[in-house]
Amino acid sequence: MFHTQLQWLNTLKPNFKVLPLKERLLCGLGALFGLAMSSLISWHVLGGMNAWYIAPMGASSVLLFAVPASPLAQPWNMIVGNIIAGAIGVTCALYIPNLTEAFSLAVGLSIFLMMTTDSLHPPSGAVALTAVLGGDAVHQLGYYFIFYPVLLNSVLLLVVAIFFNWLLGKQYPQVAQINMRSTDPTPTQKVTIQPSDIQEVLNKQTELLDISEYDLQKIILEAQEKANQRSANSYLCQDIMTKDVISLNEQDDIHQALDKFRQVNLMSLPVVNDDKKLVGTLALYDVVEWFKRAEAASIQWQHMVMQIMNLKVVTVQPDQPIQDLVPYFVEKSFNYIPVIESQKLVGIISRADMIAALQHQLNQVTQKV
Protein backbone atom coordinates (compact mmCIF):
# COMPACT_ATOMS: atom_id res chain seq x y z
CA MET A 1 0.00 0.00 0.00
CA PHE A 2 2.78 2.40 1.01
CA HIS A 3 4.72 1.52 -2.16
CA THR A 4 1.64 2.28 -4.27
CA GLN A 5 1.29 5.68 -2.62
CA LEU A 6 4.93 6.45 -3.38
CA GLN A 7 4.41 5.53 -7.03
CA TRP A 8 1.41 7.87 -7.19
CA LEU A 9 3.47 10.68 -5.66
CA ASN A 10 6.19 10.13 -8.28
CA THR A 11 3.67 10.94 -11.00
CA LEU A 12 3.43 14.45 -9.52
CA LYS A 13 7.17 15.07 -9.79
CA PRO A 14 8.59 16.90 -12.81
CA ASN A 15 10.89 15.17 -15.26
CA PHE A 16 13.74 17.37 -14.03
CA LYS A 17 17.43 16.67 -13.75
CA VAL A 18 18.79 16.71 -10.18
CA LEU A 19 22.18 18.40 -10.29
CA PRO A 20 25.21 17.07 -8.36
CA LEU A 21 25.69 18.39 -4.82
CA LYS A 22 28.48 20.76 -5.88
CA GLU A 23 26.29 22.39 -8.54
CA ARG A 24 23.36 22.74 -6.12
CA LEU A 25 25.61 24.41 -3.56
CA LEU A 26 26.96 26.80 -6.20
CA CYS A 27 23.42 27.76 -7.26
CA GLY A 28 22.50 28.52 -3.66
CA LEU A 29 25.73 30.43 -3.11
CA GLY A 30 25.10 32.47 -6.25
CA ALA A 31 21.63 33.47 -5.07
CA LEU A 32 22.98 34.34 -1.61
CA PHE A 33 25.78 36.46 -3.07
CA GLY A 34 23.55 38.09 -5.70
CA LEU A 35 20.78 39.07 -3.30
CA ALA A 36 23.21 40.29 -0.67
CA MET A 37 25.22 42.45 -3.08
CA SER A 38 22.24 43.94 -4.91
CA SER A 39 20.42 44.54 -1.63
CA LEU A 40 23.36 46.33 -0.02
CA ILE A 41 23.91 48.53 -3.06
CA SER A 42 20.19 49.36 -3.26
CA TRP A 43 20.14 50.25 0.43
CA HIS A 44 23.21 52.47 -0.03
CA VAL A 45 21.70 54.23 -3.06
CA LEU A 46 18.19 54.67 -1.68
CA GLY A 47 19.15 55.33 1.92
CA GLY A 48 16.22 55.48 4.29
CA MET A 49 13.53 54.50 1.78
CA ASN A 50 11.31 51.80 3.27
CA ALA A 51 10.86 50.03 -0.08
CA TRP A 52 14.54 49.79 -0.94
CA TYR A 53 14.25 46.10 -1.84
CA ILE A 54 11.33 44.02 -3.07
CA ALA A 55 10.53 40.34 -2.49
CA PRO A 56 10.14 39.31 -6.18
CA MET A 57 13.94 39.53 -6.53
CA GLY A 58 14.13 36.30 -4.50
CA ALA A 59 12.10 34.53 -7.18
CA SER A 60 14.25 36.10 -9.92
CA SER A 61 17.39 34.78 -8.21
CA VAL A 62 16.05 31.21 -8.54
CA LEU A 63 15.96 31.64 -12.32
CA LEU A 64 19.20 33.61 -12.71
CA PHE A 65 21.36 31.33 -10.59
CA ALA A 66 19.65 27.90 -10.71
CA VAL A 67 18.37 27.79 -14.32
CA PRO A 68 20.23 30.55 -16.23
CA ALA A 69 19.65 28.68 -19.51
CA SER A 70 15.88 29.13 -19.20
CA PRO A 71 14.34 31.57 -21.71
CA LEU A 72 12.45 33.06 -18.75
CA ALA A 73 15.74 33.99 -17.06
CA GLN A 74 17.26 36.05 -19.88
CA PRO A 75 18.05 39.77 -19.31
CA TRP A 76 15.33 40.96 -21.71
CA ASN A 77 12.73 38.98 -19.79
CA MET A 78 13.82 40.22 -16.40
CA ILE A 79 14.18 43.90 -17.23
CA VAL A 80 11.26 44.35 -19.64
CA GLY A 81 9.00 41.98 -17.72
CA ASN A 82 9.58 43.81 -14.44
CA ILE A 83 9.07 47.24 -16.05
CA ILE A 84 5.78 46.14 -17.61
CA ALA A 85 4.55 44.56 -14.38
CA GLY A 86 5.62 47.58 -12.32
CA ALA A 87 3.83 50.02 -14.64
CA ILE A 88 0.62 47.96 -14.77
CA GLY A 89 0.69 47.36 -11.00
CA VAL A 90 1.11 51.04 -10.14
CA THR A 91 -1.64 52.05 -12.59
CA CYS A 92 -4.09 49.54 -11.12
CA ALA A 93 -3.20 50.62 -7.57
CA LEU A 94 -3.85 54.28 -8.42
CA TYR A 95 -7.15 53.90 -10.27
CA ILE A 96 -8.87 50.78 -8.87
CA PRO A 97 -9.94 51.19 -5.19
CA ASN A 98 -10.82 47.53 -4.61
CA LEU A 99 -7.57 45.68 -3.82
CA THR A 100 -8.75 42.27 -5.05
CA GLU A 101 -9.81 43.69 -8.39
CA ALA A 102 -6.63 45.78 -8.62
CA PHE A 103 -4.06 43.03 -8.07
CA SER A 104 -6.02 40.45 -10.09
CA LEU A 105 -6.20 42.74 -13.12
CA ALA A 106 -2.57 43.84 -12.63
CA VAL A 107 -1.21 40.29 -12.70
CA GLY A 108 -3.46 39.12 -15.54
CA LEU A 109 -2.71 42.12 -17.76
CA SER A 110 1.01 41.87 -16.98
CA ILE A 111 1.08 38.24 -18.13
CA PHE A 112 -0.67 39.16 -21.38
CA LEU A 113 1.69 42.05 -22.15
CA MET A 114 4.81 40.09 -21.20
CA MET A 115 3.83 37.23 -23.52
CA THR A 116 3.04 39.76 -26.26
CA THR A 117 6.52 41.35 -25.95
CA ASP A 118 8.32 37.97 -25.51
CA SER A 119 9.44 39.07 -22.04
CA LEU A 120 7.69 36.56 -19.78
CA HIS A 121 9.38 36.48 -16.36
CA PRO A 122 7.38 34.68 -13.63
CA PRO A 123 8.64 36.84 -10.72
CA SER A 124 7.24 39.88 -12.55
CA GLY A 125 3.79 38.70 -11.51
CA ALA A 126 4.90 39.28 -7.94
CA VAL A 127 6.17 42.75 -8.93
CA ALA A 128 2.65 43.68 -10.09
CA LEU A 129 1.25 42.25 -6.86
CA THR A 130 3.76 44.22 -4.77
CA ALA A 131 2.81 47.46 -6.52
CA VAL A 132 -0.79 46.97 -5.37
CA LEU A 133 -0.30 45.38 -1.93
CA GLY A 134 3.02 46.96 -0.95
CA GLY A 135 1.45 49.44 1.45
CA ASP A 136 1.96 53.17 1.91
CA ALA A 137 5.73 53.04 1.32
CA VAL A 138 5.14 51.70 -2.21
CA HIS A 139 2.00 53.72 -2.97
CA GLN A 140 3.74 57.01 -2.10
CA LEU A 141 6.34 56.33 -4.78
CA GLY A 142 3.75 56.21 -7.56
CA TYR A 143 5.38 55.57 -10.94
CA TYR A 144 8.83 56.13 -9.40
CA PHE A 145 8.34 52.57 -8.08
CA ILE A 146 9.18 51.34 -11.61
CA PHE A 147 12.64 52.95 -11.51
CA TYR A 148 13.45 52.36 -7.87
CA PRO A 149 13.38 49.90 -6.39
CA VAL A 150 12.14 47.70 -9.32
CA LEU A 151 14.56 48.66 -12.11
CA LEU A 152 17.46 49.33 -9.73
CA ASN A 153 17.04 45.95 -7.98
CA SER A 154 16.66 44.16 -11.33
CA VAL A 155 19.76 45.65 -12.94
CA LEU A 156 21.96 45.06 -9.90
CA LEU A 157 20.87 41.43 -9.49
CA LEU A 158 21.31 40.86 -13.22
CA VAL A 159 24.87 42.25 -13.22
CA VAL A 160 25.83 39.97 -10.33
CA ALA A 161 24.23 36.98 -12.12
CA ILE A 162 26.17 37.67 -15.34
CA PHE A 163 29.45 37.93 -13.41
CA PHE A 164 28.78 34.86 -11.25
CA ASN A 165 27.80 32.63 -14.19
CA TRP A 166 30.87 33.86 -16.08
CA LEU A 167 33.07 32.78 -13.16
CA LEU A 168 31.50 29.31 -13.31
CA GLY A 169 32.04 29.08 -17.05
CA LYS A 170 28.30 29.11 -17.84
CA GLN A 171 26.97 30.84 -20.93
CA TYR A 172 24.73 33.68 -19.70
CA PRO A 173 22.99 35.37 -21.38
CA GLN A 174 22.34 32.58 -23.84
CA VAL A 175 23.71 32.98 -27.35
CA ALA A 176 21.20 32.95 -30.18
CA GLN A 177 22.56 30.04 -32.21
CA ILE A 178 24.98 27.11 -32.33
CA ASN A 179 27.02 28.18 -35.36
CA MET A 180 29.17 31.10 -34.18
CA ARG A 181 30.84 31.65 -37.58
CA SER A 182 27.73 32.06 -39.69
CA THR A 183 23.95 32.25 -39.55
CA ASP A 184 23.84 29.02 -41.59
CA PRO A 185 23.23 25.64 -39.91
CA THR A 186 26.32 23.77 -38.76
CA PRO A 187 27.68 21.06 -41.10
CA THR A 188 26.00 18.33 -39.04
CA GLN A 189 22.69 20.17 -39.04
CA LYS A 190 22.77 20.57 -42.81
CA VAL A 191 22.46 16.80 -43.23
CA THR A 192 20.24 16.06 -40.19
CA ILE A 193 17.79 18.24 -38.26
CA GLN A 194 18.11 21.93 -39.12
CA PRO A 195 17.20 24.92 -36.92
CA SER A 196 14.36 25.74 -39.32
CA ASP A 197 12.89 22.27 -38.64
CA ILE A 198 12.97 22.91 -34.90
CA GLN A 199 11.44 26.35 -35.33
CA GLU A 200 8.63 24.95 -37.51
CA VAL A 201 7.73 22.37 -34.87
CA LEU A 202 7.89 24.95 -32.07
CA ASN A 203 5.59 27.27 -34.01
CA LYS A 204 2.94 24.55 -33.99
CA GLN A 205 3.10 24.20 -30.20
CA THR A 206 0.15 25.74 -28.37
CA GLU A 207 1.96 25.68 -25.02
CA LEU A 208 5.00 27.68 -23.95
CA LEU A 209 8.01 25.41 -23.39
CA ASP A 210 10.62 26.45 -20.84
CA ILE A 211 13.57 25.58 -23.08
CA SER A 212 15.28 27.68 -25.71
CA GLU A 213 15.69 26.74 -29.36
CA TYR A 214 19.46 27.01 -28.76
CA ASP A 215 19.35 24.32 -26.05
CA LEU A 216 17.19 22.10 -28.25
CA GLN A 217 19.77 22.39 -31.03
CA LYS A 218 22.59 21.40 -28.68
CA ILE A 219 20.69 18.40 -27.32
CA ILE A 220 19.71 17.20 -30.79
CA LEU A 221 23.28 17.53 -32.12
CA GLU A 222 24.69 15.52 -29.23
CA ALA A 223 21.95 12.89 -29.53
CA GLN A 224 22.69 12.63 -33.26
CA GLU A 225 26.36 11.96 -32.52
CA LYS A 226 25.38 9.22 -30.03
CA ALA A 227 23.16 7.62 -32.67
CA ASN A 228 25.95 7.82 -35.26
CA GLN A 229 28.30 6.00 -32.89
CA ARG A 230 25.90 3.06 -32.66
CA SER A 231 25.36 2.85 -36.40
CA ALA A 232 28.95 2.37 -37.57
CA ASN A 233 31.85 0.08 -36.86
CA SER A 234 34.30 2.48 -35.34
CA TYR A 235 38.02 2.92 -35.68
CA LEU A 236 39.84 3.70 -32.48
CA CYS A 237 42.05 6.76 -32.17
CA GLN A 238 45.15 4.59 -31.91
CA ASP A 239 44.32 3.08 -35.33
CA ILE A 240 44.63 6.35 -37.25
CA MET A 241 46.82 8.61 -35.10
CA THR A 242 50.25 9.85 -36.16
CA LYS A 243 52.79 8.65 -33.59
CA ASP A 244 55.76 10.71 -34.81
CA VAL A 245 54.42 13.98 -33.42
CA ILE A 246 55.95 17.36 -34.17
CA SER A 247 55.70 19.42 -30.98
CA LEU A 248 57.13 22.36 -29.09
CA ASN A 249 58.73 22.37 -25.66
CA GLU A 250 57.29 24.77 -23.10
CA GLN A 251 60.80 26.16 -22.53
CA ASP A 252 61.33 26.96 -26.22
CA ASP A 253 61.97 30.57 -27.14
CA ILE A 254 59.08 32.13 -29.07
CA HIS A 255 61.41 32.92 -31.98
CA GLN A 256 62.41 29.24 -32.09
CA ALA A 257 58.73 28.33 -32.18
CA LEU A 258 58.19 30.63 -35.16
CA ASP A 259 61.09 28.95 -36.98
CA LYS A 260 59.47 25.54 -36.41
CA PHE A 261 56.14 26.82 -37.73
CA ARG A 262 57.97 27.89 -40.89
CA GLN A 263 59.64 24.50 -41.27
CA VAL A 264 56.53 22.33 -40.84
CA ASN A 265 53.99 24.71 -42.42
CA LEU A 266 51.37 24.06 -39.71
CA MET A 267 48.99 26.51 -38.06
CA SER A 268 49.16 25.04 -34.55
CA LEU A 269 51.41 22.72 -32.56
CA PRO A 270 51.09 20.84 -29.23
CA VAL A 271 53.37 21.87 -26.37
CA VAL A 272 55.03 19.36 -24.03
CA ASN A 273 57.32 19.59 -21.00
CA ASP A 274 60.62 17.79 -20.50
CA ASP A 275 58.73 14.63 -19.41
CA LYS A 276 56.82 14.61 -22.73
CA LYS A 277 53.58 15.42 -20.92
CA LEU A 278 51.13 17.59 -22.83
CA VAL A 279 50.85 21.01 -21.18
CA GLY A 280 49.24 23.18 -23.83
CA THR A 281 48.99 24.17 -27.46
CA LEU A 282 50.35 27.10 -29.43
CA ALA A 283 48.81 28.52 -32.58
CA LEU A 284 50.70 30.54 -35.17
CA TYR A 285 48.06 33.21 -34.54
CA ASP A 286 49.26 33.50 -30.90
CA VAL A 287 52.84 34.04 -32.07
CA VAL A 288 51.76 36.71 -34.56
CA GLU A 289 49.78 38.49 -31.83
CA TRP A 290 52.85 38.35 -29.57
CA PHE A 291 54.97 40.03 -32.23
CA LYS A 292 52.32 42.74 -32.63
CA ARG A 293 52.54 43.51 -28.91
CA ALA A 294 56.32 43.06 -28.68
CA GLU A 295 56.97 46.77 -28.15
CA ALA A 296 54.66 46.99 -25.13
CA ALA A 297 56.51 47.15 -21.83
CA SER A 298 53.91 44.95 -20.14
CA ILE A 299 54.91 41.86 -22.18
CA GLN A 300 58.67 42.30 -22.45
CA TRP A 301 59.06 39.56 -19.83
CA GLN A 302 57.40 37.06 -22.20
CA HIS A 303 59.89 35.13 -24.30
CA MET A 304 59.03 31.45 -23.80
CA VAL A 305 56.30 29.34 -25.36
CA MET A 306 54.83 28.51 -21.94
CA GLN A 307 54.05 32.20 -21.39
CA ILE A 308 51.75 32.59 -24.41
CA MET A 309 50.45 29.06 -25.04
CA ASN A 310 46.83 28.00 -24.57
CA LEU A 311 46.46 25.83 -21.47
CA LYS A 312 43.01 24.49 -22.38
CA VAL A 313 43.52 21.54 -24.74
CA VAL A 314 40.94 19.03 -25.94
CA THR A 315 42.51 15.56 -25.84
CA VAL A 316 41.47 11.96 -26.45
CA GLN A 317 42.63 8.53 -25.29
CA PRO A 318 44.09 5.93 -27.68
CA ASP A 319 41.15 3.54 -27.11
CA GLN A 320 38.42 6.10 -27.88
CA PRO A 321 36.35 5.63 -31.07
CA ILE A 322 37.06 8.26 -33.69
CA GLN A 323 33.35 9.21 -33.77
CA ASP A 324 34.03 11.10 -30.51
CA LEU A 325 36.21 13.50 -32.51
CA VAL A 326 33.69 14.37 -35.23
CA PRO A 327 31.99 17.28 -33.38
CA TYR A 328 35.36 18.99 -32.84
CA PHE A 329 36.44 18.74 -36.48
CA VAL A 330 33.01 19.47 -37.94
CA GLU A 331 31.41 21.95 -35.56
CA LYS A 332 34.49 23.69 -34.12
CA SER A 333 36.89 23.43 -37.09
CA PHE A 334 39.79 21.89 -35.13
CA ASN A 335 42.93 21.20 -37.18
CA TYR A 336 44.12 18.38 -34.94
CA ILE A 337 43.48 16.70 -31.59
CA PRO A 338 46.31 15.33 -29.39
CA VAL A 339 46.14 11.73 -28.14
CA ILE A 340 47.44 11.25 -24.60
CA GLU A 341 48.08 8.28 -22.34
CA SER A 342 49.06 8.81 -18.69
CA GLN A 343 49.18 12.55 -19.53
CA LYS A 344 51.94 11.93 -22.08
CA LEU A 345 51.57 12.87 -25.75
CA VAL A 346 51.56 9.61 -27.70
CA GLY A 347 50.00 10.71 -30.99
CA ILE A 348 48.01 13.24 -32.90
CA ILE A 349 44.98 13.01 -35.17
CA SER A 350 44.59 15.57 -37.92
CA ARG A 351 41.56 16.53 -39.97
CA ALA A 352 43.11 14.67 -42.92
CA ASP A 353 43.38 11.49 -40.80
CA MET A 354 39.68 11.77 -39.97
CA ILE A 355 38.64 12.36 -43.58
CA ALA A 356 40.60 9.30 -44.75
CA ALA A 357 39.12 7.06 -42.04
CA LEU A 358 35.55 8.24 -42.56
CA GLN A 359 35.93 7.89 -46.34
CA HIS A 360 37.07 4.30 -45.82
CA GLN A 361 34.04 3.60 -43.61
CA LEU A 362 31.75 5.15 -46.21
CA ASN A 363 33.24 2.93 -48.93
CA GLN A 364 32.65 -0.15 -46.75
CA VAL A 365 29.01 0.78 -46.26
CA THR A 366 28.59 1.40 -50.00
CA GLN A 367 30.09 -2.00 -50.84
CA LYS A 368 27.74 -3.76 -48.43
CA VAL A 369 24.74 -2.09 -50.04
N, C-alpha and C positions, 0 to 999 in steps of 0.2 A: 504493500500500500504506500509506504513512505517512498519507495523507489519510483512508483508511478507518479507521485506528486512532484518529485524532483524532475522527472522527464517533462511534465507539464510546465514547470517553471522554466525549463530550458528553452521551451518554445517562445517565451517572452523575451529572451535575451537577443541582442542584435548580433548579426554575423560580423563581429568586429575583432580585429587583431589586438591581442593583449601584448603590449610592448615588454621587452626585458626590464628587469628591475632598474638597471642603470638609466635607461631611457625615461622611465616613469619618474625617477628622482630628478632628472634634468628638467623635465617638463614642469614639475612642481617648483623646482628652484627658479626656473625662468619666470614663472608667474609671480613668485614671491619677490624676486628682484625687480621685475617690471612694475608691479603695483607699488612697491616701496619707493622706487626712484621717481616714478611719475607723480605719486602722491606728495612726496616731499617737495618736489619742484613746484607743483600746483599750490601747495600751502605757502611756499616762499613767495610766489608771484602774487597770489590773491590775498595774502595776509589774513586779516581777521574775518574774511567772508565765511559765513556759516556753511554755504554750499560749495566749498572748495574742492570736494571730490564726490563723485556720484557712484552708486552701487553697480550700475550696469557695466562698469569697467572690469568688475570681477568676472562677469560672464564673457566679456571680450577677451580677457586673458586666457580663458580656457581654449578658445579658438586659436589665438595668436601663438601660444606656447605649446599646446598639446596637439593641435591638428593644423599646423601652418600651411599645409598643402590644400586645405579645403577652400573651394571657391568663396565660401562665406567669410573666410578669414583674410581675404586680400585687402590691401590698403584702400582701394576704391570703395569696397563694401563698407569698411569701418567708417571712413570719413564721411562719405556721401550719405550712407545709411543713417548715421547719427545726426547729421545736419537736418535731413528730411524729418526724422522722428522728433528732433528737438523743436523744429519750426511748427510742425503739426500739433505737437503736444502743448506748446505755449499758446497757440491760437485757440485750441479747444478749451484750455483753462481760462482764457480771457473772456470768451464769448458764450460758453455753455455753463450755466450755474450748477446744474445737476452733475455731481462728480461721477456717478456711474455712467451717465450718458457721455460725459466728456472723455473719460479715459478709454471707454469702449470704442468710441468713434476715432480717437487719436491713434490707438493701436491698429485698428482695422484699416484706416486710411494710410497709415505709415507703411503697412505691409504691401498694400496695393501700389503705392508710389515707388517703394524700393524695388519691387519686382518689375515695375515698368521701366526703371532706370538701370536695371541689372546691378543693383547695389544692396541686395538682401543681406542683412546682418542681424541674426536673431537677438543679440543684446540691445539692438536699437528699439525693439518693442518695449524694453524696460526703460529706455530713455524717454519715450513718449509717456509712459506711465508715471515716471518721476516728475516730468514737467507738470502733470496734473495733480499728483498726490504729494508733491515734495514739500508742501507747507509754505508758510509765509516767506521763508528765506529764499525759496525758488520763485515764488510768485512775484516778489518785489523786483526780481531781476528782469522780468518781462522777456523780450526777445534777446537781451544780453545773455540769457541762459544758453543760447545756441553757441556763443563764442567762448564764454567761460561760465561754468566749468566744462561744458560738453566738448567743444572743439579742442580746448587746451588739453584736457585729460586724454582725448583720443590721440592727438598728435604725439604727446609725450610717451604714452604707452606703446604706440606704433614704432617710434624711433628706437625704444629699448628692445622691442621684439625683433626688429630688423638686425640690430647689432648682436643680440643674443643668438639668433638663429645663424648668423654669419659665423660667430665663434664656433658653433657646433658643426659647421660645414653643411648646413641645410639651405636649400634654395628657397629664399623668401625675400621679396614676393616671387611668385611662380612665373617662370618664363612662358611665353605664349606658344612655343612650338619646340619640337624635338630637334629639327635640323637648324643648327645655329649658323650655317654658312649660306643658306638660301631659304626662300619661302617654299621651295619645292619639297615634296616628300623625300625621305631618306631613301637610299638605294634599296634597302630591304622593303620599305613600304611600297615602293613602285611596283614590286612583283607580288605583294601580299595585300594586306588591308591598308588602304590609304586614309589619310586624315579626312578626306571628303566623304568616305564611306561612313566613318564614325559620326561625322557631323550630320549626315543624312538620317542615320538611325536616331541620333539624339533629338533631331527636329521633330521626329514622330512621337517622342515621349510626351505623355500628358502630365507627368509628374516631374518635379524638380529633383535631380540627383545630386547628392553632395559629393561629387567627384568631378574634377576638371577634365576637359578633353585631353590636355597635356598628359595627365596621369594615366588616362585610358590608353593613350598611344604608347607610353612606356611599358605598361603592363602587357599590352598585346605584342609589342616587339620582343619582349623577353620570353613570353609564352611561345611565340613563333620559333625562337631559337631553340627552346626546349623540345618542341615538336620535331624540328629539323634533326636534332641530335638522335632522336629515336628512329628516324626514317632512313638513316644511312650508316653503312659500315664505316667506322671512323678510323682514320690514321691517328696515331699518337704523335705528340710533339717531337719525341725522340726519333721518330721515323723520318721526319723531313727537315730537322734543324741542321744548321751549319755548325760544325763543332770547332772549326778553325776560326775563332772569332777575332775580329779586329776591334781593339778597345783602347781606351785611354786610361792612364793611371791618375788617381786623384792628385798626386803630387806633380804632375806634368805642368810645365809652364804653358800659359795660354798661347804664346807664340808657337810653341812646339805642337800644340793641339791644332792650330790653324794649318801648320805644315802637313800634318797627317790628313786633315780634311782634303787638302789639295791632292795628296798622293792617292787616296782611295776614292775620291769623287763621291762621297756620301754626305747626306744632309744632317746626320745625327749619329752619334757613337755612344756605346755604353761606357761607363766609368767604373773601374775596379780599384781596390786597394792592394797593398803588397801581398795580401793573402789570397788574392784573386776573388774576393767577395764583391758582389755587385753593390755599389754605394750610390749610384746615380746615373744620369744620362746628360749628355751635352749636345746641344744642337748647334749647327753652324750659325743659325740666327742669333743664339746667345753670344757667340764670339763676336759677330758683327756689331751687336748692340754694345758689347764691352768696348770695342774700338771707338765707337761713336762717343762714348762717355769717358774716354781715356784721359782727356784733359782735366776732368773734374777732380778737384782735390779730395772729394769724399770717397773716391774709389781707387786712389793711387796705391792703397795697400793691397789691392786685388791683383794677383799675378799668377795664381795657380788655378787649375781646373776645378778643384774642390770648392773654390770661393764663388764660382758662377754657375756651377752645374745644377740641374734640377734633381732634387732629392726624391720626388715622388715618381716611382717607376712601376709600371704595370708589368708583372712577370708571370710566367707559367712554369709548371713542373714538367719534367720529361714524360711522365705517364698520363698527362692530360690529353683528351681528344682534341684534334685541331678545330672542331666546331666551336669550342670555347673562345677561339681567337677571332672568329668571323665578325662579331659586333665591333671589335676594335679596328679592324682593317676597313670594314665597310662603312660603319657609322661615324667613326672618329678619325679616319684617314691616317692611321698609324703607318709608319714606314717599316718598322720591325718591332718584335717583342722578344726580350731576353728570356732564355730558359735557365732556371737556377735549380740547384740541388744542394741542400745544406748551406744555403745562402751564397754558394759559389756559382759563378757564371760558367755554364757548361755548354752553352750553345745559343744560337740566335735564329729566329724565324723571320724571314722577310716577306713582304707582300708577294714577291715573285714566287717564293716557296709555296705560299698558300694557293696562288693561282694555278701552279703546276699540279698540286695535289688535288684540288677541287676539279680541275679539268680531267684528271685521270679518273676520279670518281664518277664524273658525268659520263665519260666514255663507257665505263663499266655498266652503268645503268642503261645507256642506250643500246649496248650490245645484248643485254638481257631481254630488252623489249623486242 
